[in-house]
């Protein structure tokens, strides 16, 4: 089992910085913010008026049948787009592989919230007879994964893990595990989210999780800064193609990197707050390092969960110091790309793994922008405000979700 190596051969992203990999990565390198005033709903009565929206997105080109696009919630549309782009990027011909050996795990933290809102409004205003017969398949969190498999005819393992903001990392990590175990040769894996909606905005806002820096949208997401006052909600999708190494080599695939480790743990502490001692995330990072056979000092870069919440950033900093010891302060570079994209919830890990892979490819670490006054309790090198040219051979990506779910992905340059 352990001899089966897993590599990443395709990437697809849709984010507030752009509707493909290149524009997202160029925006991250440039330290560009994708945060602006919300346009998808009237925010007059809301205390929060800013978010990271996907702009100018047309789902129809990403579905074989335009009717399927209309019968898909926005989160599924984003998931399909990122999956199609990842497949195209990988160069994998669906007709040239054993379709029963290709799986799909593209999850969502919340699922079809937009569909639920719209159809519930119909139910209240016009009665049960006017509710769409598509409401259930459109709203459930597993339907994107199902639709992606139908689009390609992939009959391998197909399921999703729903762990709030850790969703992408858990889906990618468990897909990795199934390839290593021999149950599949390739996977489409990642996450998507679309909650820029009345219920999403009011729910997160009323629990005081969101930034209210409405007068400065681009400066609102400021991880590790003393002025941080909550995360900025975003939407998007991040998907990768995972392949068993020999499967990828047999078809001459380009390889972005090797996924060598995956760690999971629980805080077992609180519904939404992280454990102050950082022990849960530390265990996830240690597990990933153990799987990869990597010493802490071998890691060059950590893409932090880094949400810009007062408690979360301190807890993660504590966890990184626990996991990496002296290396955390001596040489490790950390950054939070959520400073530019906002928090993409269930899609976050997929997009942030992309930042790790691109850092390895291009030798550039994306910055943490808006870091003007670093919190003394956040005392690591967060690559403040400007991208940094450096060699990245090993990178780690953290994602943590409400409920205390922790998931860490570890990648290295392929050799």
N, C-alpha and C positions, 0 to 999 in steps of 0.2 A: 504493500500500500504506500509506504513512504517513498518508494522509488518513483512514483508518478509525480512529475513536476508540473506545475500549473503556471502558464504564462498569460499575459494580457495582450491581445492582438487587435482589438478595436475599441474605439471610444466614441460615445455620442453624448452631447450635452445640449440642454436648452436652459438658459439662465437669464437673470436680469441684465447680464452684460452682453448677451448675444444669443442667437438661436442656432449656434453650432460651436464645435470645439475651438476653431481658430479664433473667432471673435471673443469667446469667453476667455481663452488663455491670453490673448493680446490685452484684453481689458485688465486681467489680473496682474500681468507683468507691468502694465502702465500705472497701476495703483488707481484705477478708475472706479468710481462708485456707480453701482446700478440702482441706487435708492433714489426715489423721487416721490412726488405726491401721487396717491392712489387714484386711478382713473376708472377702475372697474365697478366702483360703487360710490354713491354720494356719502361723503364722510362728515357732513355737517353736524350730525348728532354724536359723532364719535370723538373720544379724546385723542385717538391716534389717527393721523391723516397721511402717513407715509408708509411705503413698503417697497419691496423689490419685485416689480412686475415683469413678466415676460411680455415683450412688446412686438407687435406686428407679426404675430404667429398665425399661420394658416395650416390647419391640420390636414386638409384634404390630400395634399401630395404624398402623405405618409400612409395612406390606406389604399389597398387595392380596389376597394369599393367605396365610393364617396358616401354611400348610405351608412356604412360602418362608422365613418367619422361623425356623422350626425347623431348616431346612437351611442356615442361614447362621451363620458364625462370629460371635462378638461384635463383632469389628472391622467386619464387614459390616453388622451390625445398627445399629451406631453411625453408620456412613457413610450408610446408607439414611435413618435418622432425620434427620440433619443436612441431607441432600439434599432430603428432603420438606419440611422446615421452610423451607429456602432457596427452594424453588420456590413454596411457599404465600406466603412473604413477598414474592416478586417479583411475584406476581399474573399470572404467565405461564400462559396456558391452553395445555396441550400440543396440544389439538385445533385451535388457531387459528394455529399456527406451522408452518412447513415442517420436519417432523421430521428430514429428511435434512440440515438445516443446524444442528442442535443437537447438540453433542458432550458427552462426559463424560470427565473426568479426575479421579477421586477415588482417591488412592493410599494406600499404607500402608508404613511403613518395614519392618515385620516380617511383616505379614499374619496368617494364621490360626494363630497359635502355640497357642491353646487347643485347636483341633481336632487339630493334630499331636500334642500331648501326650496327649490322651485316646485317640486311635486307636492311638498307639504303645503305650500301656499295655495296650490290648486285644490287640494283636499279641503282646506278650510273654507275657501271662497266659493267653490263650485261643486263640492261633493265628491264622494269616492269614485263615481263613475268616470271622472275626468282625469284620474291619476294614470300616468303612462304605464302600459304593460312592461316597459323597459326599465322602470324605476329600480327594481331590485338588482338586475345585472349591471346597471350603470353605476350604482352607488357602492357596491361591495369592493373591498380593497384588493381582492384577488383577481378581479376581472381583467385588468390590464395584462397580467401575466398570461391569462387564458387566451386573450385576443391576440397577443404576440405569437403564441404558439400556433394558433389557427392561421395567422397570416403566412407563416412559413411551413406549416405542417410538421412542426417539431414535436415528436411524441415522447421525448425523454422526460425526466423528472420535472414536475411543474407544480410549484406552490409558492406561497409568499409568507414571510415573517413580518408581523406588524409590531414594531417596538418603538413607536413614536419617532424621535429624531435619530435613533440608532438603526432605523429600518434598512437603509441602503447597505450599511456595513454588515449587518446580520445576513442579509440576502446574498451579498457577494461572498462572505465568509463561509456560509453553509454550502453554497455552490462549489466553492473551492474544495470543501471537505468531501463532497460527493464525487468530484472528479478524482481526487486522490484515492478515494475508496474504490473507484472503478465502476461506479454506477452511471457515469456519463463521460463523454470525451470533450464536450464543450457546453458552455452555458451563456445565455444572455442574462445579465444580472445587474441589479441596481435599484433605483427608486425614483418615484415621481410624486409631486404634490401640487395641489392647486386649491388653496384655502383663502384666497383674497376675496372673502365673502362676508356678508353681515354676521353670520354666526361665528366664523373663524376670527374675524377682527374683534368682535365684542367679547368673545370668550377669552382670548388671550389678553385683551386689554383689561378686562375686569378682574383678572387675577394678578394684575400689575406686573405682567411679564414683559410688556412692550415698552420701547422707548417712546417718550412723548416730546422728543426734540423736533417738533413740527416746523420750527422756523429754520432748521438746518438739515434737510433730508440727507444730503451727502455726508454730513458729519455725525449722523445719529448712531451708526453702528461703530463703536469705538472700544473693541476688546482691550482689556488690561489697562485702560486709561481711568484715571480717578473720576472723570466726568461721565462715565458710562451709567446709563439708567434703565437698561433693559435691551432685549434683542429687537431687531427689525424683521418683521415677517416677510418672507419671500416665497416665490414659487419657481418651479422648474423641474428638470429631470436630469439624472446622471446615470449612464448605463455603460457597462464594459462587456467585452467578449472575453470570456475565460476559456482557455483550451489546454488540454494535456499537451505537454511539450512535443511529443513525437507526432501527434495529430497535427499540430501547427507546422512543424518542420516538413512533414510529408507534403503539404500543399504550398510550401515556400512562403509562409506568412511572415510579415514584419512583426517584430516583438517589441512592445513598449517596455516591458519589464516582467519580472517574475514575482508572483504572489507567494511569499514564503511563510507567512505567519498570520494567525488570526486568534484573537483573544476575546473571551466573553466573561462577564461577571455581573453581579447585582450589588447595588449599594445596600439594599434591604434597610432603607432608612426613612424615606419620605415620598409622598406622591409626586412632588415636583421639584423639591430642593435637593441639591447634591449633598452627599455626606461631607462635612467639613474636613475630615481627616484624609480624604483622597484615597482611601484604601481600596475601594471598588475599582475605579479606573486603573489604579496601579496594578491590581491583579490581572486585569485584561491586558495591559501592556506587557507584563511579565510573561503571560501565557503566549502572546504573539511572538515575543523574543525567543522563548523556549522552542516553540514550533519551528522557528526559522533557524535555530542553531546560531543565533546572533548574540553577541555580547552588547550590553547597553552602549559602550563606547564606540561601537561600530555604526550606530545610527547617526546620520548627518542632519536630518531634518524631521521635525514633527509638524504636521498640519493639525493644529489644535481644534478641539470642538469650539472653543473660544467664542461664546455667544454674545458677549458684551453685557452679561448680567453681573451685578455686584458680587453675589455669592459664587456663581459658577466659575468665573475666571480665577478666583483665588483657589477654589477647590481643585481645579485642573492643574494649576501651577504646583500646588502641594503634591498632587499625584505624580506629576512628571519628575519632581525632585526625588520622590520616594522611589520611582521606577529606575531612574538613571543615575542617582547618586551624584558624585562630584562632576560627572560628565555633563549634567544638566546645566551647570553654570559655567563650565570651562569652555566647551566647544559646541554644544548642541544649539541649533538654530530652530526657533519655533515661530510659526505665524498663523494668524487666523484670517482666512480668505472671506469669512463672513463679514468682515469689515467692509467688503466691497459688494458682495452678493446679497447680504442679509442672510437670515436663517431659512434655508429651504426645507426645514423640517425633515420629512421622510426621504427627500431627495438630496439632502446635504452631503451625506457620505459619498454618494456617487460622483458628485461634482468635485468634492475635495480630494478624492482619490486621483481624479484627473490632474489636479494641481501637483500632486506628488509625482505622478508619472511624467508630466511635462517638465518638472524641475529636474528630474533625472535625465531626460532627453536633452534639454537645452542648457543645463548648468545654470539655471536661474531660479531663485526662490521668490515666490510672490510675497509681497509685504503685508504687514498689518497696518492699514492706514488709520488716520485720525488718532494716532498715539502721540499726543502732545505732552501729557503729564502722566508718566507711568506710575501706576499704583505701587507704593513701596512693598506691598504684600505680593505683588506680581513682579518678581525680581529675576526674570530670565531674559535672554536675548530674543525679542519678538520681531526682529527684522522690521524695525519701525519705519513706516512711511514710504520707503523706496525699495524696489526689488534689489536683490543682491546676487551678483554672479559668484557662484561657488560650485564645486563639484559635489553632486549628490549621488552617492552610490546606494544608500539605504535610506528609506523614508517610511515614516509611520503616520497613520491617520486615525484620529480618535473621533468617535461619535457616541454621545450619551443621550438617553431619552427619558422623558417623564416616566416615573415608575421605578427609576433606578437602574435602567438597562444600560450596560456599557459594552461597546464593541470596538475593537482595534484591528486595523489591517496593516500588515507589514509587507513592503515591496522592496525589491532590489534590482539593480541593473542586471540585465540578462547576460550571462557569459557561459 
